[in-house]
Amino acid sequence: MRRAFIALLSAGALLLAAPVAVAPPALATIKEAAPGTLKEAAAAKGRVFGTAAAQAHLGESAYASTLDREFNQLTPENEMKWDTTEPSRNSFNFGAADQIVGHAQAQGMKIRGHTLVWHNQLPGWAGGISSRDDLLSAMRNHIAKEAGHFAGKIAYWDVVNEAFQDGSGARRDSVFQRVMGDGYIEEAFRAARTADPAAKLCYNDYNIDGQNAKSNAVYAMVKDFRARGVPIDCVGLQAHLTLGNVPSDMQANMQRFADLGVDVHITELDIRMSTPADGSKLATQANDYRKVVSACLAVSRCTVITVWGITDKYSWIPDVFPGEGAALLFDDNYGKKPAYNASLEALGGTDPGDPGDPGDPGAVTCSYTRTAQWDTGFNGQVTIKAGSSRVSSWTAVLTMGSGQQISGLWNGTPSTSGNVVTVKPVGWNADLAPGASASFGFTVNAPGGNQAPPALTCSSP
């Protein structure tokens, strides 16, 4: 398994030495160990860390044990969707959903109901209704029966899913929109509140992670709902992202929704890459996950982070985006990826088997030092150090800030993609004995005055 150490450097951090009073031995306080799983670390921050899961995979021991160990919120992937729960009109089947809800309850997990109204995975009978009154009646009945069946068990409902178009932010041309008009979303939320008064009611969509025409349209809807007393409690940002493309304004976007008086949830997080994965891509992915988790932690009303799946083995990405994948925190063999460690560390946790531990065979750690600075740039140095075992090579990834550009680099072999610079050895400094280190240096042009240090990750094969 690839081993990695993830470090995000903050500008202007100073460590000040000061006298420390030592308590008598009988009064000494033992520092508690940092949380060792995602759910423990999230809980310590007042958050929930969840995943989507499938009832069909619960019989696989590695799947179930990883689910139970790491996550404290569960979203059924397909078991609650309309074509599964009401395949023919007013004939309901909650068998698979009941099983997965039962598993979650036994583990003390919160449950996200997904989803009550969506244009996709809709049974043919519902999609074929052309009368407004008939479709409204069918939608209200579906919500009453499904949300009513699970009332008291669901923490959050994705009441309406993906009702807006990309680009323009116009309403999606779904059967609900065509037949019932704009009012169907409000009708769905009112019906959900009646059916399950205790659950938080959410609107959920993709590509609303940053500020754009689509997220602006959702924002306007939520603002209108809040002003008129339409029951909406939360907005779900799906966060199906691509490598190196976390929106720079994600935190600001979440904050503006929070300022409307609703909670913000990251509901379907995955960060896909072109496959096969390699050390550079995995390090960039780790930094991306860290950015998303950190953005959520910076917004007090961002209370839930949910990844869309446990393992790359069962991810939806390769089927929908051929040639892409490796988007989740655990690989095909349930090994923890660098993105796992980055997410855990961002939450303030430490994996007992963290590959950043210098005592872990095959690990490397890395550190950054600024060696010179002037008005329009600076010099930096990165040092990579082997752990308790020899490493045959290493990779360091620098994510540069806005307006920053590396103009020269020595003792390393760089390649650049956008603002991400991947550095590999020059040959003679690839192989590191246990405890040995190698360094490379670089010069950064920053004419905009951005002197913030780059984000740094490193890994070894």
N, C-alpha and C positions, 0 to 999 in steps of 0.2 A: 504494500500500500504506500502511496506517495506520502511523504511526511512534510509538514510545512510549519513555519512559524509566521504568525501574522502580527504586524505592529503598525498602528496608526499614530503618526507623530503630530503633536499639537504645537502650534506656534507659541513661542515665548514662554515655554514651561521652565520654571526655575525650581531647583531643589535647594532649600535653605536649611542649613544646619542650625540647630538650637539645643540648648541644654535640655535634657530629659530627666525628669524625676523618676527614680526607680522605686516601685512599691516594695514593701517587705515581702518575702516569699509567701507568707500565708495569705497575703492580700493580692497577689499577682493575678492579673486577668489573662485567661487563655483565649487567644484570638480564634474565632470560629473559622473553619475552612471555608473557602469560597464555594458557592454552589457548583455542583459538578454535572448538572444536566440542564438542558434548555428550560424545562418547566420550572425547575428550582430557581434558576437565575432570573427568569422572567417574574416569578412570583415575588422575589426579593425586591424587584423594581416596581411592584404593583401592576404587573402586566400578565397577560396570558399568552402562552406560545403553543399554537395548535398546528394541526395538519389535516389534510383531507385523507380519508381512508376508505377502503372498499371492503364490504362484508365478505366478498369472495376470497380475500387474501388472509382473513383472520386466522385461518387454519394453518398458515405457515408460521412456524415458531419464531423465526428471526423477525418476520414482519410484526407479529403481535408483541414480541418482547421489546422491539425498538419503539413501537408506538407507545406502549405502556410506560417505558422508562423515561422517554424524552418529552412527551407532550401532555398538556393538561386541557386541551380543547380538541374536539373532533368534529370535522365536517364530513358528512356522508357524500362521497363523490357523485353517485347517481341514484342512490336508493330512495331519495325523497323527491325526485323530479317527476313532473306530471305524467309522462308516459309510463312510468313505473308504478306510481301509486294509484292512478285512475286510468287504466288502459282503455276501458270502455265507460261510457257515461254513467256516473253514479254507482260504479262498481269499483270498490277500493281494495287495494292490496298493500298492506303495510308490513308484510312478513319480513323482508330483508331489512327494511328500515328499523323495525322493532329489534332485530338482532343486533344491529350495529349500535343502536341507542342503548340497549342493555349492556353491551360491552363497555361503552363509555361510562355509563352510570356506575358499573362495578369498579371502575378505576378512578372514580371521582372526577371525571372530566366534564368540563362544560361542553355543550352541544350546540352547534350552529345548524339551523334548519336551512337547507339549500335545495331547491328554491321554490317559492310558491307560484310565481308568474314569470315565465320566460318564453320567448318565441321559439326557442330550440327545444329538442327533445319533448315535443308537444304531440299528443296523440292525434291521429288524423281526424277523429270526430270533432275535436275542439277546433283544430285549424280550419275545418270546413264550415263553421257557423258563420252566417252572413247577417243575421239579425242582431242589432245592438242589444235589445232587451234579452235575447236568448243567450248571447255570449256573456253579458253582465251577470245573468243568473247562474250560468255555468261556472264562471270565475268565482263568484261569491260562494257558491256551494262547495267548490273545490277547496277554497281557503278555509271555510268553516269546518269541513270534514277533516282535512289534513292537520291544520293548526290546532283544531279542537282535539284530535286524537292524541297529539303530543303535548297538549297544554300542560304547563307546569314542569316539563322536562327540558324544554329548549331555552337556552340563555339568549340567543339571537336568531332572528329570522331574516334571511335575505328575501324580502317580500317581493320585490321586483328586480329583475336582473337584466342588464344590458338593453336599456330602452332608448339609448341615444346613439346616433351615428358618429363614426369617426370624421375628422375633418371639419365638417360644418357645425356639428353639435345639434343638428336637427333631430327630431324624433325618428326612431327607426320605423321602417315601413313593415311592421308586424301585423298579424291579424288583429291583435288587440288595438293597435293604433288606427288601423283602417276602419274597423267596425265601430269602435267605441270612442275614438278621439282622445285628446290629451287627458281627459278626466279619468281614464282607466287606472292610472297609477294612484291617484288619490283614493279611488274606490277600493283598490286592493289594500292600501294601508289601513283604511277604516275597517275593512272586513277582518284584517289580521288582528287589529287591536281588540275587536269584539271576541274573536275566537280564542286568543291567547293573551289576556291582559297583562301578564307578568313579564312576557318576553320583550326584549329590545328589538325594535323594528328597523331594518336597514335597507337602504338602496345600494345596489352593488353593480360595479361596471369596470371595464378594462380601459386602458389608455386615459385614465383620469388621474394618474399618479402625479403629474405636473400640471401647471396652469396652461390650458389651451382652450380652443373653442368648445370641445366636448366637456371638459371639466367646468368651464364657465357656465354651460347650460345646466349641468347638474347642480352647480352652486346656486344658480338662480331659482331652480325648482325647490331646493331645500329651503332657501331663504323665504320663498313664497309659502311653503308648507308651514314653516315655523310661525310666520306672521299670521296665518289663518287658522292655526290650531290643528292642522292635519297631523296625525300621530306619526312622527318619524324621529327616531332616537339616534341613528348612526348612519354613516356613509362608509361603504366598503370600497377600498382601492385594491383592485385585484393584483396589480404589480406583476403581471407576466412580462418580464423584462429581458432584454438582450445584453450580452456581455459588454461591459464598459459604458452602458447607457442608462444609468440611474439618473432621473431628472435632477438637475442642479437645484431646482426650486421645489423639490418634493416636500421638504419640511414646511416651507412657507405655504404651500398648497394645503397641507394637512391643517396647518394652524388657522387658515381662513375658514375652513369648514368648522373647526372646533369653536371658532369665535361666534358662529351662528347658534351655538348651544347644543351641538350634537357630538357624540363620540365619533372617532375615526378608527377604522379597523383596516389593517392590511390583510386581505382575505385569501389570496391565491398566489402567494409569492413563489416564483421560480425565476431563475436567471439562466437562459439557455446560451449555448455556444455551438459553433461548428464542431463536429466530431471528426476524429477522436480528440479527446481531451489531452492536454499536456500540462507541464508544470506552469508555464506562463499563463495559460488560459485559466487554470485552477486558481492561481494566485490573484489574477484580476477578478475572477468571480468572488473570491473571498473578500476582496476589498469592496466589491459591489454590495454583497450581503451586509457587510459592516456598515456601509453608508445607509442602507435602508433601515436597519435596526436602530442605528444612532439617530436617524431622523425621527423615528417614532418615539424614542425615549425623550427627545427634546420637546415633544408636544404632550402636555399633561393629559389631554383627552384622547391620545392615541393609546388605546388600552389592550388591543389584541393584534398579534402577529401570527398569521397562519400561512404555512407553506403548502403548496398544492401537491402533496404526495410525500411519502416517506423515503422511497428509494428510486434512483434512476431506472432501476429494473422495470418499474411499472409506470413511469412517467408518460403522460399523454403527448409530450413534445415530438418524439420521433415520428409518430403517426401523422401528425398534422403539419410538421415542418421537417420534411425529409432532409437528412444530412445534419440535423441539429439535435441537441439533447444535453445530457450530463448537467441538468438544470437544478438538481436538488442537493440536499445536505449530506445524503448518504449515497454511496456508489452502488453498483449492481450487487455487490456482495455485503452490503450493509456496513461497509467501512466508512468511518467519519472522514469527510473531505475537508480541505482547508477552509471551505465556506462554513462548515460546522464550527470549527474552532474560532473563526472570526466572529460568528454570531454569538457564540457563548461568551467570548471575551468582551464583546460590545455590551452584553448584558451584565458584565461584572463577574462572570463565572470562570471557573478553571476546570478543564477536563482532567481527571486523575491520570489519564493516559495521554495528556496533551503532547503532541509531537514537538511543541516548543520547549519542552523540558530538556535541558542540556544532558540530563542523565538518560534520556530515551535514545537507544541506539538508532543511528541514522538521521538524527535531528540536526537541523541547522538553526541558528538564531541570527538575526541581523540587526544592525543599529545604524543610525544616521547621525553625522556630525557636520555642522556648518563650519567650514574652514576659512571663509573670507566673505565679505559683503560690501557692496557699494550701491550707489543710488539706483542703478538699472540692472542689478543682477547679483549673483552670489556664486561661490564655489561650495560644493558638498562632497562628502565622502561616505560611502557605505562599507561597512565591515561585516563579512559573513563568517560565522564561527561554527565549526563542527561540534557535535555533542560527544558522547562517549564512544562513538564508533566512527571509523573512517567513512567519508563520503567521496564518491567518484566525480561528482559535479554539483553544480548549484545554479539556481536561477533567482534573480532579483527583479522585482517589478516596481517601477516608480510611476505613480499617477500624479502628473504635474497639475498645478493650479492654473486658473484662468490667466492667459497672457504669458505664461512661462514656457520657455523653449530651451532645451539642452543644445548648446552650441558646440560643445566638445566633451569627450569622455575618454578616459584612459584606464588601462588595466582591465578592460571589460569589452565585450562585443555587444553593442546595442542594436535593437530594432525598434521602430516606432510605429504605432498605430493610434492616430489621433493624439490624445494627451497622455497615452500610456506608453512608457518606454520599458522594454524588456531587456535585461542585461544578463548575458551568459559569460563564462570564463573566456580568457584568451588562449587557453591551452595549458600554459605552465602553472596557472593558479586554479585549475579545476579540482585536482585531487587534494583533499584535506585530511590529514591524520587526526585522530581523536583530539579534540581541544584546540586544533590549529585554526588559523583564520586567514582570510584573503580580503583585500580591499580594492575598490575602484573609486576613482574620483571623477567629477564632472563640473562643468561650468554652465550656469543657467542665465539666459537673458530674460529679464523681467521688466521691460520698458514701462509697463503699466504700474510698476511699483509693488506688485504682489510678491512679497518676500516670504510668504508662508512656506514651510517645508513641504516637500512632496509626501504623499502617502506611500508607505513602503511595505512590501511583502516579500518573503523569500521562501524557497523550497529546495529540496534535494530529491533526486530520484530514488 
